[in-house]
């Protein structure tokens, strides 16, 4: 006859099952293939975000674009100009975590370019970003 599991072992097993269930339910970041067209060397403008902006993703996760963060235009997509962070790594999260660069049309955030996968993921809602002085 099998011995019953001690209380601590049961709690650990249940916590593991719960964590596995939550991970299985995490939404995947919606993406479309994207081919970045690089800007000519030295042609990219630098910008600074003037205020922190919270971005909500279709996955339900949120991230904050920090005030004072610096970004450099590195290329274009049909959706807009792609800006790479200069002083940090920005990431979007769903079932997996992806490095992400801003995609702007004018001052409006359209979404993110995922350089590791060459994909574009749209912002849940396009929003205007408050830009500081160009550098």
ChimeraX attribute file (.defattr): number of C-alpha atoms within 10 A of each C-alpha:
attribute: neighborCount
match mode: 1-to-1
recipient: residues
	/A:1	3
	/A:2	4
	/A:3	5
	/A:4	8
	/A:5	10
	/A:6	8
	/A:7	9
	/A:8	9
	/A:9	11
	/A:10	12
	/A:11	12
	/A:12	11
	/A:13	13
	/A:14	12
	/A:15	12
	/A:16	12
	/A:17	12
	/A:18	12
	/A:19	12
	/A:20	11
	/A:21	11
	/A:22	11
	/A:23	13
	/A:24	10
	/A:25	11
	/A:26	15
	/A:27	15
	/A:28	13
	/A:29	19
	/A:30	13
	/A:31	15
	/A:32	10
	/A:33	12
	/A:34	18
	/A:35	14
	/A:36	19
	/A:37	13
	/A:38	15
	/A:39	14
	/A:40	9
	/A:41	7
	/A:42	8
	/A:43	12
	/A:44	17
	/A:45	12
	/A:46	17
	/A:47	20
	/A:48	20
	/A:49	19
	/A:50	16
	/A:51	15
	/A:52	14
	/A:53	16
	/A:54	11
	/A:55	18
	/A:56	15
	/A:57	20
	/A:58	17
	/A:59	16
	/A:60	12
	/A:61	13
	/A:62	13
	/A:63	14
	/A:64	12
	/A:65	16
	/A:66	16
	/A:67	15
	/A:68	15
	/A:69	18
	/A:70	21
	/A:71	23
	/A:72	21
	/A:73	22
	/A:74	22
	/A:75	19
	/A:76	20
	/A:77	17
	/A:78	11
	/A:79	17
	/A:80	18
	/A:81	25
	/A:82	27
	/A:83	24
	/A:84	21
	/A:85	19
	/A:86	14
	/A:87	10
	/A:88	11
	/A:89	11
	/A:90	17
	/A:91	14
	/A:92	21
	/A:93	20
	/A:94	18
	/A:95	14
	/A:96	11
	/A:97	11
	/A:98	18
	/A:99	15
	/A:100	24
	/A:101	25
	/A:102	23
	/A:103	28
	/A:104	23
	/A:105	17
	/A:106	11
	/A:107	12
	/A:108	15
	/A:109	21
	/A:110	24
	/A:111	25
	/A:112	24
	/A:113	31
	/A:114	21
	/A:115	16
	/A:116	9
	/A:117	12
	/A:118	13
	/A:119	17
	/A:120	26
	/A:121	21
	/A:122	19
	/A:123	17
	/A:124	14
	/A:125	14
	/A:126	14
	/A:127	15
	/A:128	14
	/A:129	17
	/A:130	14
	/A:131	16
	/A:132	15
	/A:133	9
	/A:134	12
	/A:135	10
